[in-house]
Amino acid sequence: MPPPADIVKVAIEWPGANAQLIEMDQKRPLTSIIREVCDGWSLSGSEQFALRYADGPQLYITEQGRGEIKNGTILRLAISPGRAARQLLERIQSHGIDARLEALKELAKLSADPTFATEFINMEGIGTLARLVESGTHFGEMLAFTLTAFLELMDHGIVSWDLISLSFIKQIAGYVNQPMVDVSILQRSLAILESMVLNSHSLYHRVAQEITVGQLIGHLSNQEIQTYAIALINALFLKAPEDRRQEEYTNPLEQPLTEMASTLAQKHLRSIILNHIIRGNRPIKAEMAHQLYVLQVLTFNLLEERMMTKMDPNDQTQRDIIFELRRIAFDGENDPTGTEKRKAMYTKDYKMLGFTNHINPAMDFTQTPPGMLALDNMLYLAKAHQDTYIRIVLENSSREDKHECPFGRCAIELTRMLCEILQVGELPNEGCNDFHPMFFTHDRAWEEFFCVCIQLLNKTWKEMRATAEDFNKVMQVVREQITRALAMKPSSLDQLKNKLRGLNYSEILRLRQSERMSQDDFQSPPIIELRERIQPEILELIKQQRLNRLCEGSCFRKLGNRRRQEKFWFCRLSLNHKVLHYGDLDESPQGEVPFELLSDKIPVSDIKSVVTGKDCPHMKEKSALKQNKEVLELAFSVLYDPDETLNFVAPNKYEYCIWTDGLCALLGREMGSDLTRSDLDTLISMEMKLRLLDLENITIPEAPPPVPKEPSSYNFTYNYS
């Protein structure tokens, strides 16, 4: 007979004694269980003790969290969190250097525990650590452990960052600004500054005044701290007031970090990121990829103001830009009086430029998006690539066969499309690593990207022999060409051009036809019947693949207040498909994680269901994540007895489909992800083609010659046609 659900069998350790094997009744108060355990080892003062996990993070067990204890868990009897906090606080303030160092080392480890952190903070522990830092008397390991403990304690959100003193900020900033500081101290100092900026508006201004761009750039060449430096740049950029983002300074390297926009456009910062990070001698890890993605998004978001600004038809300065476009196309550089001479022909010129409103082309820029951003792109093309601009305009304006490509209309629509593809104006998504190296290879990457794409549009228009009625069809093809090319992650703009050359209109048609094969072909009744016969076999094949992937396991990231400080955890299915093993990791693994390192497990028989998206408990708890569509789409949870959950946020859509399908297969339910439908169509089509090919290759032997028969009154004619 199985034990009651409220009883768990655990082992409890104590240094120098044999472990106690007990059946823990989850309905009994912890204090009663601890008293019984202490009596077993003749320990008095049971109120001074507590239980902790022996493996993993070794967290204290509380009444609220005791439900996580599973059968076979190894626990450890330890001094209570309050007593531990008091002892550590006393040792930290002692005069002995060795004793203080050991205390800070232990504190740095314990501070990640929320139960201990609460006790330590209630004893004014954070103030004690802050004073140790402000004194400037700690160096090396002692300072590194102090900063680690401070950061871990603050990350629990128990104390407001606004309480941090200016002298503490100056001291931390001083470590960042010093040329010869230990790497571990630099990492923690940058992390503390990042947390200050992200968690307090008032501290943002103080930090920004203490750190300059040049000081952070110097850290980007150090591979051990460059992720922390980029994270701080992103935090400051993200929190910068809108009016401060756009200001220009004479010397960008000496400006405070409140003016990030001008800096991000500076060649020096971009080239450092390109040469020391993107083209560095080490592969880019997931966290750095995310920080580069965030930097890319924030840089493009600088375009949002222009994208959402309508053109004022009465603004002479804005109208002069349109005059300049006309002048460059039709008057040439050496005709300063051309504008006056051709005023009567402006309407004709604007029509040749491809504007929808020939009389007042300013009206073409009153829709947002793309607003004035489209006009900015057109002017950049006209000035930076003048020959290309003139060629595109003139070769289309001189045509009389209704196949001319309207440059103005195309440029405006293309700008809107590029804003949608690159999600200009949207905040960075948690867990997304989708940065494009080519955008870090040029100081005017956005404008150059537009110039490449407008030439593609003009080329595709000619390949399609399009007319004005085909405008939307052409734009759909161009969008597909651009998104397919971007998916190949070209490392430079030249490589992007090469990818786009290979994606001409004929190739797009070929790819579309190939991708439609499973839907468009094989529609005859015999083939449909064959497909239905094959489908169960293919579904079983997909199911086994999904389960095999679950057995290999995947790494997931724990979401928290500080992205860079977050831990990882790994989950995999046992080889007999009966148990889900999972456990915390200090860093993302490079390969498969052994079952022995995964301390927690869930019997598959206990799993009740799998929920996704907004139905997940961790999506309901974290209100900030509700607004993040991408995280919502990657979230899923395993619900198991008794009323427990294991919450996931997949690293990407592929892993999300693999795990949700695999779990459904594990529970005997239908696999319904887009990946399964795609794999099913692809594999069925491949299998059908192979079977049909086998039929085509069957050699039918020739009919044997007729056997002579006795003469009869009937005559037969054999025809072997």
N, C-alpha and C positions, 0 to 999 in steps of 0.2 A: 504493500500500500504506500503510495507516494506521501512524503511529508506535507503538512499543511503549507499553504502559500505564504503564511507569515513567518515560517521558520526557515532560516538560512544557516547552513553549516559553514563555519569559518574557523581559521586558525589565528591565534593571537600570540605574538612574540613579545618577549621582554629580554633585554641583554643579559646573558649569563644564566638563563633559565630555559627549561624545556618549554616548547610551545604548548599552549592549551588549545585543544580542539573542542569547540562548544557548538551547541545549536542555539543560535541567537533568535529570540522571539522578538519580531519587529514591533509587537504591540507593547512590549515592556519599555519603560523609560531607560534611556541610555545610562543615566546615573546608577540605576539598579544593576545594570549589566556590568558597568565598570567596577562597582563595589564588589561584585561577585568575583570578577577577574582578579582584583587586587587581593582579595582574601585567599585566592588560590596560590598566590606567591607570598602571602603574609606581609603585604604592603599596607601600611596605615595611611590615613588621609586620602581616601579615594577621591575626594572632591578636588584634589590637586592634580588629578590625572585625566587623560582623555584618550580616545582612540583615533589612530591615523591609519591611512592605507600604507602598506609596506612597500608597494611598487608604484611606479609612475610618479606623478607629482607629489605623492605622499600627503594629500590634503587631510585636514582634520574632519572627522565625521560629526555631523550635527543632526539634530532631530529632523531638520528640514531635508537634509541630503542623504539620510540613511537608507532611503529606498533604492539607492544605486548599488547597495551591497548585494553581491550575487553568491550563489553557492560556490564554495572553493576559494573565496577571497581570503588573502592573507592580510591580517591587520597587525598593528603594532601599538602596544600601550606606551603612551608618551606623557610628559608633563602637560598640563592643560595650557591652552593658548594664552590665557591671562598670566599664568605663572611664567611661561616662556618669554612673553613680552616684557614682563617686569625684570626678569633676570638679564635679558639682553640689553635692556635700557641701562641697567646699572653697569654692566660690563663695558658698554660703549663709552660711558662717561668716566671709566676708570683711568688711572694714569699709566698703567702698563701697556706698552705698545703692542706686544704680542697678544695679550688678552683682548685688546680692543680690535685688533685685526681679525682674530678668530670670531669675535662676536659679530662684526660687520659682515663677515663671510657667511655666517649662519643666517643673519638677518636678511641678506640678499636672497637667500633661498626660500626662507619662510614667508617673505613679503608677498609672494604670489598667492598665498592662501588667504581667502577673504575673511575667514574666521579669525586668524591670527592678526591680519591687517586691522580689523576693527578694534581689537584689544590694544594693539600698539598705538594706533592713532588716538584712541581715547586717553592714553597716557601722555599725550603731547609729544609722541615720538617723532612726528614729521618736523615739528619745530626744532627738536634736538638735532636731527640730521641737517636741516637747513643751516643752523648755526655752525655746525662742523664745517660745512662747505664755505660759508661766508668768512670763517676765520682764516681760510687760506693756508692752514697748517697741515693739511692732509695731501699726500701725493701717492703716486703709484697705485698698488693694489688696494690700499686702504681707501683712497678716493674713489676708485672704480667701484668697489663694493658699496660705498656710501651712495653713489649716484644710482647704482642699480636698484638698491633698496628703496630709495626715494621715488624713482620712476614707477616701480611696481606698486608701491603704496598709493601713489596718486592715481594710478590707472584704475583703481577700484571705484573711483567716483565718490568716495565718502567725503572728501574735503574739496572745496572749490579752489581752482587754480588762481582765482582772483586774489587769494590771500598771500600769494607769493610776493616777497619784498623785492624792491628795486635792486638792493645790494646783492641778493641772490642771483638775479638775472644778470647783473654785470659780471659776477664771478663766473657763471656758466659761460657767458659770451666770451669772457677772457680766455677760457680754455680753448674755445674754437679759434680765437684769433692768434693764439700763441703758435709760433712755428714748430717747436719741438715738444709735442705732447703725446703721451702714450695713446695708442690706437683705441684701446678699450675706453679710455676717458673721453676721447673725441666722439666715439660712437654714442655713448650715453649722453654726452652734452648736447649733441645734435638732436638726439631723440627727445630730450627734455624740452629743448627749444621748440621742436615741432609740436609737441603736445600742448605747450603754452599757447602757441599760435592758434591751434585748432580748437582749443577749449575755452579761450578767453579773448574777447574783443579788445579789452584794455591792454592785456599783455601783448597782443599782436603789435600794437604801436611801440611798446617799449622794446620788444625784441628787434623790430625792424630798424630802430634807431641805433642799436648796438652792433648789428651785423651788416657788412657791406657785401655787394656782389663779388668784388674781387677776392675777398676773404674766403667765400665759399667755392669760387672757381678753383682756388688753389688746392682744395680737397678732392676735386673731381678726378685727378690723376692717380689718386690712391685707391686701389681696388677694394681695400677693406672698409673704406668709409664712404665711397662715392654714392652708394645707395642712400645712406643717411643724409648726405648733402643734397641730393636731388629731392628727397622727401621734404626737407626743410624749404627748399626753393618752391616746391609745389604748394606747400602749406601757406607760405607767405603770399604767393601769387593768388591762391584761391581766396584768401581772406582780405586781399587788398581792396580798398574802396574803389569804385568804378572810376572816379575822377583821377585817382592816383595811378591807375594802370596805364593811362595813355600819355603821361607826361614824358617829355624828352629832357635829358640832361646832357651837358657838354661832355663830361667824362663818365661813361656808364659804369666803369669799374669802381668809382669812388662814391657812387650814389647809394643811399640806403635802400633796403630791400622793399620799400613801399612802392617803388616805381619799377615793377618787374617787366612791364610790357616792352619798354624800350630796350631793356637788357636782353630779353629773350630774342630780340631781333638782331642783336649784336653778333658780329662774326666770331668774336673771341669765345664767347660762351658756347655758341653752336659748334664751333670746330673742336673745342675741348670735349664736348659730349660725343661728337662723331668719332674722334680719333682715339679717345681713351676709354670709351664705354661701348659704343656700337661696333667699332672696328678694333676693339681691344683684343688681347690675346687669350681672354677667357670667355667661355659661353655666357650669354646673358641669362641669369636666373629669373624665375617667375616674378619675384618682388621687384627687381630692377626693370623688367619688362613692363610691369604695371606702372611704375613711376614714370617711365618714358612715355607710356600711353597717356597718363594724366598730364604730363607736360605738353604733349601734342594737342590734347583736347583743350587745355587752358590757353595755349597759343592760338589755336583756331577760334576760340571763343572771343578773342580780341576783335574778330571781324563782326561780331554780333551787332555792335552799335551801328556800323555802316549798313549791315544787312537789313536792319529794321528802321533805317532812316529814309523817309520818302524825299524825293527831290522836290524842291520848291521852284515851280516854274518862274517865279518872279525874282529868284536869286541870281543876280548877274554872274557871280563867281561860278556857280554851278553850271549856268548856261555856257560860260566860256569854255568849259571842258568839252561840251558837245561841239562848239565852234572849232576847238583844237582838233578833235577827231576828224571833222570835215576838212579842215585845212591840210592836215597831214596826208589824207587820202587823195585829195584832188588838187591842192595848190602847190605842194612841194615846199621844201625848206627855204628856197631862195626867192620866195615871192611874198614879202611881208605885207604888200598891199592887196594880196589876193582876196582877203576876206571882204574888203569894201567893194571890189570889182564884181564879186559874184553874189552879192546879197539877193539879187533878183532870182538867182538860180538855187537858192538854199533848199527850197522845197524839193526840187529834182534831186539835189545831192543827198538829202536825207532819205529819200526813197531808195536811191542807189546804195546808201549805207545800210539799208535793211530795217529801218525803223518802222514800226506799225503806224505811228502818228507822223505823217510827213510834214505837216504844218508846224507842229510844236512837239518835237521828239522828247522834250522834257517830261511829257505825260507818260511816256513809256516806263519811266523810273519811279512812278508814284505807288507802285504795288510792292508790298513787303511780305515776305522776302521776295527778291533779293535787294530791293531798294538801291541805294547809292553804291553798294558793293559791286554791282554789275558794271556801273560806269567806271569805277576805279579799275576793274580788271581790263576793260576795253582801253582805257588810257594807258595802262602799263604795257599792253600788247603794242599799242601804236607807237610808244616811245622806245621801249626796250627791244622790240622786234619789229622795227618799222617796215623792213622789206616784206616780212611775212604778212603784216597787217595790210599793206598796200596791195599785195598780190591777191589776198583773199577778197578784199573789197572790189578791186577792179575786175578780176576774172568773173565775178558773179554779176556785177553791175552792167557788164557789157553784153551779157547773154540776152537773147530775145526768144528763147524757146521754152519759157516758163519753168526752166529747171534751175534758175538761179537760187542760191542759198542766201537767205536774208541775214546778213551778218549781225545787225543790231538785235533782231528778235532772237536769233540763235544764242548770242552772247548772254542775253538776259536770262533765257531759259536754262542755259548751261550753268550759269552761276547759281541759280536756284537748285538745280540738280546736284551740283557739287556740295552745296551746303547741306542737303539732305543726306548724301552719301557719307560725308564726314561729320554729320551731326553737329554742325556749328550751333552754338548756343545752349547745348545740353551739358549737364554736369557729368563728370566722369563716372563710370559704372564700377561698382565694387567687383573685384576679381577679374576684370577685363585686362588682358595683356596685349591688345590688338594695336600695337604701334607700327608705323611704317618708316623704316630706316631712311627712305628717300626724302622725307620731309625735313630731315636733319642735315641734308647735304647742300642746301642753298639758303642764303639769307632771305630770299623772297620766294620761299617754297610754294606758298599758296598761289601767287601770281604766275609762277612758272608752270605749275600744275595746270592752271587755267589755260595758259598758252599752248601747252601740249594737247589739251582736250579740245580746244576750239579748232585746231588743225585737224584733229581726228574727226570732228563733226563735219567739217567741210569735205574731207576725203570720203567719209561714209555717205554723205549726201550725194556725191557724184557717183559712187559705186551703186547706189540704189536708184540712180536717175530719178530722184525725187522731185516733186513739185510742191507748191505751197500746201496742197491738200494732204500731203504725206508728212507734214511737219511732226506730228505726234509719233508716227511710226519711226521716223528717223531718231527722235529723241529716245525712244524705247531701246532701239538697237545700240545707240551710243552709251546709254546707261549700262546695258549689259556688257558692252566692251570694257568700260571703265571698271565695273565691279569685278569682272573676271580677271582683269589685269592686276588690280589691287590685291586680290586674293592670292596672287603668286608672290606677293611681298618683294617687288623689285627693290634693289638696294640703292638705286640712283634714278634720276630722271631720264638718263639715257637708256637705262635698262627698261624703264616704263615704256619709252618709245618703241623699243624692240618688241616688247610684249604686245603692244597695241598693233604693231605692223602685222604680227601673226594672227591677230583677231580681226581680220577684215570682214566685210559683210558676208562673203562666201563662206568663211569659216564659221561665223555665227549661225548661218543657216544650217551648215553641216552639223554643228553641235546641237542645235535645236532639234533637228531631225533625229539625230542619234538618241537624244534624251526622250524623245516622244515615241521611240520604237515600241516600248512596252505597252503604250496606250493605243497607238494608232495601228500597229500591225497585229496579225494573228487574230482577226475578229470573226473568222468563219466558225460555224458550230463545232466541227471536229477539233479545231485548235482550242476553242474555249473549253471543250470537254477535257482535252489533254491538260490544259492549264489547271483545271479544277482537280484533276487526279494528282498532279505534281505538287500542288500547294501544301497539303499536310506534311509531305516529306521535307519540303523546303523550310516550313515553319519549325519543324523539329530540329533541323540543322541550325537555324538561327537561334532557337532556344538553347541548344547545347553551346553555341558560341558565346551567348550572353552569360551562361552559368560558368563557363570556363574563364571569362573575363572577371567575374566576381571572385572566382577562386584565386586569380592572380592578385586581385585587390587594387585599390586606388587610394591616393593621398588626397585629403581634404583640408581646407584651411579653416581655422576657427575665426569667426568674425568678432572684432572687438573695437574698442575706442581708438587704439593705435595700430594701424595696419602692420607696420613693420615689426612691432613687438609680438605679433600674434604667433601662436604655436600651430603646429600641424598635427593631424591625426590620421591614422590609416585604418582601413576596414577591408576585410577579405572574408570570403566564404570558405568554410572547411571543405576539404576534398570530397567528403562524403555528403556534402550539401545539407548537413544537419545543424550547423552552428555558424553564426556570424561572429567573427573575432574582430575586436577593435581596440585601439589604444593610442595614447598621445605620443608625439615625436617632437624632438627639439628642432628639427629642420626637415625640409622636404627630402624624402629618400630618392636615391638614384635608381633603385631597382626594387625587387620584391622584398617585402618585410617578413621575416620568419614569424610563425605563429607564436613562438616563445616570447617575443617582444610585445605581443598584444595581450595586455593583462585582462581585458574585459571581454565578455561574450554574451550572446543572446541565442538561446535555442530557437531554431526556425519554427518549431512547433508552438512557441509562445507568441509568434508574430500574428497579429490580428488583421492588419491592413497596412497599405502604403498610401499616403496622401501627398499631394503636390501643391506647389504655389501658395496661394493665400490661405489654404486650408491647413498649412503646416503651423504647429504651435510656435516655432521660433520666428515665423513671419508675423504672427499676431502680436508677439511680445515686443519686437523691435519696430517701433513706429517709424523710425528713420528709414528702415529698409522697405517699408510699404511703398514709398515713393520711388524706389529703385526698381524699375521694370525688369532689368536684366537679372538681378539677384532673385527676384520673385520667380522668374522663369526657370531658374536653376535649382530651386529649393525643393526638397522632398523629405519626408519623415517616415520612419518605421514605427508603427504603434504596436506595442506588445504588452502582454500581461505582466503585472497587474497595473494597468493604466500608466505605463511608462512610454517614453518616446526616445528615439535616437534620431537626431536632426542632422541633415546634410545640406550643404550648398555645393553643388558640383563645380569643378573648375571650368567646365565648358559644356556646350550643348551636347557634344558627343558622349561625354562621360555621364551626363544626366540621362540620356536615352538608354545607354548601356545598363546603368544601375536600375532605373525604374522598370525597364523591360525585364531585366534579370530577376528582380525581386518579384515581379508579377508572375514570371515563369516558375519561380520557386514556390509561390503560393497556389500555382495551378490556375492562374487567371490570364486573361487575354493580354498579349503584348500590343500596345496601341500607339507607340511613339512614331513620329515621322521617320526616324531612322529605320525602324522595322518595316514600315510600309515601303520605303525606298529600297531596302535590302531585298525584301520579298519580290518586288517588281523586277529588280535587276537579276536576281538569281533565277527566278522563274523564266525570264526571257532568255538567259544564257542556257539554261537546261533545255528549253524548248528548241532553241537554235541548234544545239548539239544533237538532239534527237531527230530533228527534221533533216539535219545534215547527214546523219547516219542513214536515214531513209533514202536520201538522194544518192548516196554512194553504194547502195545495194546493187550488185550486178545480177541482172535477171538472165539466167542461162537461155541459150537458144532452144527452140522447140525441137525435139528429136524428129528425125524423118519418119514418115508414116510406115507402119508395118503392113506389108502386103497381105491382102485378105483374099479369101476365096471369091471368085467372081459372083456377083449377085445382080439382081435386077435393079439395084440402086447405084447411082453414080455420085461420088463425093468429090468436091473440089476443095483442096487445101490451099488456103491463102495465108502465108506467113509474112504479112506486111508489117 
